[in-house]
Amino acid sequence: MNKDLTPAIQLEPAMEFSTSQEEAQLFMESHSLSHFPLVDHGIYVGNLLAEDIFALESGQTLEVLRHNLEMFSIDEDANWFDILEQCSKHDANMVPIINSKKEYLGYYLFKDLLESFTETPFFAEKALTLTLEKQSQKYSFSEISHIVESNNSTLLGLFLSKIEKDTTEIILKINSDNINEVLQAFRRHDYEIISKHLEDDYTTELLERSNYLNKYLNI
């Protein structure tokens, strides 16, 4: 896993149960966070939802939200996938970082992770994007890679964008001077091409046949 994608740590101090309603709400208003971590004598104890913090009444402290804590965090050796997983699982735009002693170290922002992704070759390189679909039990990464590379093209990356019932949708980023050959090779291996490409002879041929049929039917 590429540690270079891990974003910078945000070093804002965590809140405590003694933090006042006014202080907590002022902080959350200026940071636009979905959650924020709480500590007890420096030890991480959980996260509070922003909505709960904004619901506090004047004069209250975070102590009244003790039973509203949500438990999610990552350790200091975590990688970018751990950050992504925790943010997705808890519908959060941040995730706290703790060490082996449960001491709070800071937090990662989801938007910083996305910015790191945009700098990778998959997003930054000018290349062709293909969207494929195939039965979930019949596709393989090795087969996809072989199809691309055997047609004198380079696979920059791929990911699974959708899994529905028995089919899986796959997005590829490739460099190719002969995209039509790549598309036809995927079709020979029973992949459906979801994306549209001007260089696709198969689509062009279908369109020509359709136009011919319409012309014939209108005679």
Secondary structure, 3 states (H helix, E strand, C coil): CCHHHCCCCECCCCEECCCEHHHHHHHHHHHCCCEEEEEECCEEEEEEEHHHHHCCCCCCEHHHHHHHCECCCEECCCCHHHHHHHHHHCCCCEEEEECCCCEEEEEEEHHHHHHHHHCCHHHHCCCEEEEEEEECCCCCHHHHHHHHHCCCCEEEEEEEEEEECCEEEEEEEEECCCHHHHHHHHHHCCCEECCCCCCCHHHHHHHHHHHHHHHHHCC
